[in-house]
Amino acid sequence: MLIRPARKDDAAAIWSIIGPVVRAGETYALPRGMSEQDALAYWMAADRETFVAEDEGRIHGTYYLRANQFGGGDHVANCGYMTDAAAAGRGVARAMCGHSLAHARSRGFKAMQFNFVVSTNERAVRLWQSLGFEIAGRLLKAFRHPVKGEVDALVMFRAI
């Protein structure tokens, strides 16, 4: 699996991954009706580095890395990850997280924090915990899940 910086010509492949996730509304606090243009502008914004996970010329996942906060909190990284549903269970998210931790370390970040992991996204929670992230906080009923109603969101953290 090759993980590389995203290019502008990756936009269609990135949209094919993030579009269904945004539309489902089950794991990201983004508007379900967000346009393709707005979603790509968010995912590939100037304040972050965006990467893709590619295998045999096909993009199977994407992530971004940015500082979690400005000023006194800019030593903590933040990432968002999305994987093509067809690639689920193939280690794409694990590979992207490993890459993001190494890249964040090389950029001088001292820790990584996920601000809003939807508690019903159990696969992601298990994966992040297996990679050394701890649940640092629980935001009660902070996310309106389209099927399960109001559910908790987790703040997850690890030093790097």
C-alpha positions in Angstrom: 0.0 0.0 0.0 1.5 3.3 -1.1 0.5 6.4 0.9 1.3 9.6 -0.8 0.3 13.3 -0.8 -3.0 13.9 -2.6 -2.9 15.7 -5.9 -5.6 17.9 -7.5 -6.3 15.1 -10.1 -7.2 12.7 -7.2 -10.3 14.8 -6.4 -12.7 12.4 -8.2 -11.3 9.4 -6.4 -11.4 11.2 -3.0 -15.0 12.3 -3.6 -15.9 8.6 -4.4 -14.7 7.8 -0.9 -15.8 10.8 1.2 -19.1 11.3 -0.6 -20.8 8.2 0.6 -19.5 8.7 4.1 -20.8 12.3 4.2 -24.1 11.2 2.8 -24.5 8.4 5.3 -24.0 10.9 8.2 -23.0 8.1 10.6 -19.4 9.0 11.4 -18.6 12.6 10.6 -20.3 15.8 11.9 -20.6 17.2 8.4 -23.8 18.2 6.7 -25.3 15.1 4.9 -26.2 17.4 1.9 -22.8 18.9 1.6 -21.9 19.5 -2.0 -19.0 17.7 -3.7 -17.2 21.0 -4.1 -17.7 21.9 -0.4 -16.7 18.5 0.8 -13.5 18.5 -1.3 -12.7 22.0 -0.2 -13.1 20.9 3.5 -11.0 17.7 3.0 -8.3 19.3 1.0 -8.2 22.7 2.7 -5.0 24.8 2.8 -4.7 24.3 6.6 -4.0 20.6 6.2 -2.0 18.0 4.3 -4.1 15.5 2.5 -3.0 12.0 1.6 -4.3 9.0 -0.3 -3.7 5.3 0.2 -3.2 3.7 -3.2 -2.8 0.1 -4.3 -2.2 -1.0 -7.8 -3.2 2.4 -9.1 -6.5 2.6 -7.2 -7.2 4.9 -4.3 -8.7 3.0 -1.3 -8.5 5.7 1.4 -7.7 9.2 2.2 -6.7 11.2 5.3 -5.7 14.7 6.3 -3.3 15.9 8.9 -3.4 19.3 10.6 -2.6 21.1 13.8 -5.5 20.5 16.3 -5.4 24.0 17.6 -3.5 27.3 17.0 -0.9 28.8 19.3 -0.4 26.9 22.5 -2.1 23.8 21.1 -0.3 23.6 17.8 2.0 20.8 18.9 -0.9 18.4 18.9 -1.9 16.9 15.5 -5.4 16.1 14.3 -6.5 13.8 11.5 -9.5 12.6 9.7 -9.6 9.3 7.8 -12.0 7.8 5.3 -11.8 4.4 3.6 -13.6 3.1 0.5 -16.3 0.7 1.7 -15.1 -1.9 -0.8 -11.7 -1.9 0.9 -13.0 -2.4 4.5 -11.1 -5.0 6.5 -8.0 -4.7 4.3 -5.9 -2.7 6.7 -6.2 0.6 4.8 -7.2 2.7 7.9 -4.5 1.0 10.0 -1.9 1.8 7.3 -3.1 5.4 7.0 -3.0 5.9 10.8 0.5 4.5 11.0 1.6 6.8 8.2 -0.1 9.8 9.8 1.6 9.1 13.2 5.1 8.9 11.5 4.4 11.9 9.4 3.1 13.9 12.4 6.2 13.0 14.3 8.5 14.1 11.4 6.6 17.4 11.4 7.4 18.0 15.1 4.0 17.2 16.6 4.2 15.7 20.1 0.7 14.1 20.2 -2.4 13.3 18.1 -6.0 13.9 19.2 -9.2 12.9 17.5 -11.8 15.4 18.7 -15.0 13.7 17.8 -15.1 9.9 17.3 -18.7 8.8 17.1 -19.1 6.1 19.8 -21.2 3.9 17.5 -18.2 3.7 15.0 -17.0 0.7 17.0 -14.6 -0.5 14.4 -12.7 2.8 14.4 -12.7 3.0 18.2 -11.2 -0.5 18.4 -8.6 0.3 15.7 -7.5 3.6 17.4 -7.3 1.9 20.7 -5.2 -0.9 19.2 -2.8 1.8 17.9 -2.3 3.3 21.4 -5.1 6.0 21.5 -6.9 6.3 24.8 -10.4 7.7 25.4 -9.7 11.0 27.0 -13.2 12.2 27.2 -16.8 11.4 26.4 -19.2 14.0 25.0 -22.7 12.7 26.0 -25.2 12.7 23.2 -23.1 15.1 21.2 -23.9 13.4 17.8 -27.2 13.0 16.1 -26.9 9.6 14.4 -29.4 9.3 11.5 -30.5 5.8 12.7 -29.6 5.5 16.4 -30.5 9.0 17.5 -28.3 11.0 19.9 -25.1 9.1 20.7 -21.9 9.9 22.5 -18.8 11.2 20.8 -15.3 10.4 22.1 -12.1 12.4 22.4 -9.2 10.1 21.7 -5.5 11.0 22.4 -2.0 9.5 22.2 1.5 10.9 22.5 3.8 10.4 19.6 
